[in-house]
Amino acid sequence: MSHQHFIIHKPYGYLSQFVYELKRKKRLLGELYPFPDGTMAIGRLDEDSEGLLLLTTDGMMSELVRSKKVEKEYYVQVDGMIHQEAIEQLQKGVEIGFNGKKYITQPCKAFLMHEVPAFGARGKKIRDERHGPTSWLSITINEGKFRQVRKMTAYVGFPTLRLVRIRVGNVYLNDLQAGEVIEVADFQMENK
């Protein structure tokens, strides 16, 4: 059986899943494209996060992409003007809560972005300038704990306002628009 692989720009407000059992109505990936049966998201982006999401019908591909050998890069808009000391803390690793325990994140790549990324408007307005300045940074991690990047920026005093994954391994979001889906032959992941 041949497998199918997809690259999607997950919009804000969607869950990274196809089934939601609770009564509250949620927007699911299946509303964006007629994915084949057995399609699964590789890793997840929470409902408030946007950007690159890989989907596949191949469980082995899912395991490969989720491994710690594959980098995941995020552009993160934070509340306030982040300073170098906070960025250095992120780079070294910070303490976050995970599964009811304290966890120190692995060292990561983090740097201040001097230009605002050219993403389209988000489905829900974040806020306006009256609430103070914001700044953008790039964070690249090799792990993916639940809401990890949001917990990391909050720990250093700069809560995340907007989070967009732009890269998984050597697969980039590029100019894919929110909600757009493309089918690819495979992901050609490079191991570190």
N, C-alpha and C positions, 0 to 999 in steps of 0.2 A: 504494500500500500504506500502510495506517495503522500507525503505530508505537505501541508500548506502553511505558509508563514506570512505575517502581515506586519506592517509598520503603521502606526496610528498616532495622530496628534490628539491625545485625550483632552477634551475640553473641560473647563471648570464645571463642577456640579455633577459629574458622572462618576459612578462607582466602577472600579476596575474588575467587573465581574458580569456574568450573564444571568444569574439567578439571585433574587433577593426575597427571602421568605417572610420577612416581617411585614406588618400591615402598612407602614408608611410607604408611600409611593416614592420610588427612587428612579433616577435615570441610569440605564444600564448600557453597556457597550453594544449589545445587539440592536439597539435603536439606530446605530450609526451606519451599519453595513450588514448584509446578509452572510455572516460568517458561517462556515460549515459546522456541523455537529462535532463536538469534541475539541473545539477551539478553546484555548486557555491563555490567560494573560501571564506573561513571564515577569514575575515581580508585580508590584502594584504601585499605583499612585493613589493617594487618598482622595476623597471626594473634592476637597478644596485645592488639590494640586493639578497641574496641567503638564502637557508635553508628551515627550516620546514614550510610547508604550509598545512593546513587542508582543505579538500574539502568535501562537503556533498550535498545530495539532500534534506535535511531536514532543512527548514528555522528556526524551533525552536532550533535546535542544533546550528545553526549559531548564533542566539541571545545569547544563553548561553555562548558559547566560547568567543564571543566578549565583554562580560560584564567585568566590572572593577574588578570582583571577581577572574578573571583568570589571572595569571602572564604570561608574555611573556619575555623570556630571550634571549639575543643577545650576541654573541662574536663580538667585534668591534676592527678592526685594525685602529689605528689613526696615523696621521702624527706627529712624534716627540715622545719624551719620556715623557709620561704624569706623572704629579707629584701629590702628595697626596692632595694638595690644590684644584686642578681641580676636583679630584675624589670626594672630600667632597662637592664641589659646585653642582656636578651632583646629589649626594645623597640628598641634601636639596631641590633641584628644581631650575631650571633656567628659564629665560625668553626667549621664542621663539615666532616667528610670526605664527599665525594660523588664516586662513580666514580673512586676512587683519587686525587682531587685535593682541595685545600683550597678551601672555598667560604664566602663570607660571606653569611649569610642577609639577606634584605631586612628593613627595619624592620617591626615588627609591633605589634599591640596586645597588651598583657599586663597583667594586674592580679591581685592577691591576692583570693581569694573568702573572705568572712568566714563563710559558712555552707557546710556540707558538702552537695553536691548530693544529691537524693533518688533516686539510682539504686538499682535492686534489687541484691541480692547478686550478685557476679560468680561465674561457673562455677567458678573456682579461687580459693581464699582468697589474699589478698595477703600478709598477715602480721598480727600483733597488736601491741597497744600496748607489749609488752615490748621491742620492737625500736626504740623511740623514736617521737617525734612525726612526723606527716605534715602537709602542708598542700595546699590546692587552689588552683589558679589557672586563669584563663581566658587562652588564647592564640589570637589570630586572625591567620592568615597568608593571603597571596594566592598562595603558591607551594606546592609539595608534593613536595619531594625525598624520597627513600627514608628513612623513619624520622626525618624532619626534627625533629619536635617532641621526640622522645625524645633525639636528639643535642643539641638546643638546651638542654634542661634539664640534661643531664649536663655540658655545657660549663660552665655556671654553678655546678656543684657540687651539684645537686639532682636525682638520677636519677628518672626517671618510674617510678611504681609502677602507675598505672592511667591509661589515656587513653581518653576518650570524645568522639567528634565529635558536637557538638550542633547544628551549623548549616552549611549549604552555601548561600551566597547568601542568598536569603530563604526557604529551606526549612528548617524546624526539626524536630528530633527530637520535641519536645514530650513527651507521655506514652506514646509508642510503646514497647511492652515488648520485651525482648530476644527476637529470633527472629520478631517480628511483621512482616508485609509488607502494604502497601496499594498498590493500583494507582491512579494518578492520570492525569488527562487530559494534563498536561504539568508542567514544573517552573517556568515563568514566571520565569526568571532575570532579575534586574535587573543591568545593567552599572553599574560604578562610574563 
